[in-house]
């Protein structure tokens, strides 16, 4: 389960990194986006240094806000269903 969670954070961090390169203004609307990218880098490159308590703390303390921010962006940039 830990590896699945870490992989999800890696994917999210990579996606936010790409958004930051493509449109920095959108990335700025995601709180602490540089820290999210840095967290991804630690998970990818410093896998032997990963503290699972920190990962759990990120899930509990930061993931809800990130989810809310991403949902708002998706609503804004997703076309309404014509049906």
C-alpha positions as CSV (number, residue, x, y, z in Angstrom):
1,X,0.0,0.0,0.0
2,X,2.8,2.4,0.8
3,X,4.4,2.0,-2.6
4,X,1.0,2.7,-4.3
5,X,0.6,5.9,-2.2
6,X,4.1,7.0,-2.9
7,X,3.7,6.3,-6.6
8,X,0.5,8.4,-6.6
9,X,2.5,11.3,-5.0
10,X,5.2,10.8,-7.6
11,X,2.7,11.1,-10.5
12,X,1.0,14.2,-8.9
13,X,4.3,15.9,-8.4
14,X,5.4,15.2,-12.0
15,X,2.1,16.5,-13.3
16,X,2.4,19.7,-11.2
17,X,6.0,20.1,-12.4
18,X,4.8,20.0,-16.0
19,X,2.0,22.4,-15.3
20,X,4.5,24.8,-13.7
21,X,6.6,24.7,-16.9
22,X,3.6,25.0,-19.2
23,X,1.6,27.6,-17.3
24,X,3.2,29.0,-14.1
25,X,0.1,31.0,-13.2
26,X,-2.0,27.9,-13.0
27,X,0.7,26.2,-10.9
28,X,0.7,29.2,-8.5
29,X,-2.9,28.4,-7.7
30,X,-1.8,25.1,-6.2
31,X,-0.6,25.9,-2.7
32,X,3.1,25.0,-2.0
33,X,3.5,23.6,-5.5
34,X,7.3,23.8,-5.3
35,X,7.2,21.7,-2.1
36,X,5.0,19.1,-3.9
37,X,7.5,18.9,-6.7
38,X,10.4,18.6,-4.2
39,X,8.5,15.9,-2.3
40,X,8.1,14.0,-5.6
41,X,11.9,14.3,-6.2
42,X,12.6,12.8,-2.8
43,X,10.3,9.9,-3.4
44,X,11.8,9.2,-6.8
45,X,15.5,9.9,-6.1
46,X,15.8,9.5,-2.3
47,X,13.7,6.4,-1.9
48,X,16.1,5.1,0.7
49,X,15.5,8.2,2.8
50,X,11.7,8.2,2.7
51,X,10.2,8.6,6.2
52,X,6.8,6.9,6.1
53,X,5.6,9.0,9.0
54,X,6.2,12.1,6.9
55,X,4.3,10.5,4.0
56,X,1.4,9.8,6.3
57,X,1.5,13.3,7.7
58,X,1.3,14.7,4.2
59,X,-1.7,12.5,3.5
60,X,-3.5,13.7,6.6
61,X,-2.5,17.4,6.7
62,X,-2.0,18.4,3.1
63,X,-3.8,16.1,0.7
64,X,-7.3,17.4,1.5
65,X,-6.3,21.0,0.5
66,X,-4.6,19.8,-2.6
67,X,-7.6,17.8,-3.6
68,X,-9.8,20.8,-3.2
69,X,-7.5,23.1,-5.2
70,X,-7.3,20.5,-8.1
71,X,-11.0,20.0,-8.1
72,X,-11.6,23.8,-8.5
73,X,-9.1,23.9,-11.3
74,X,-10.7,21.0,-13.0
75,X,-14.1,22.6,-12.7
76,X,-12.8,25.8,-14.3
77,X,-11.0,24.1,-17.2
78,X,-13.4,21.3,-17.9
79,X,-16.2,21.9,-20.4
80,X,-19.7,21.3,-19.2
81,X,-21.5,18.2,-20.2
82,X,-23.8,19.1,-23.2
83,X,-26.4,16.6,-22.1
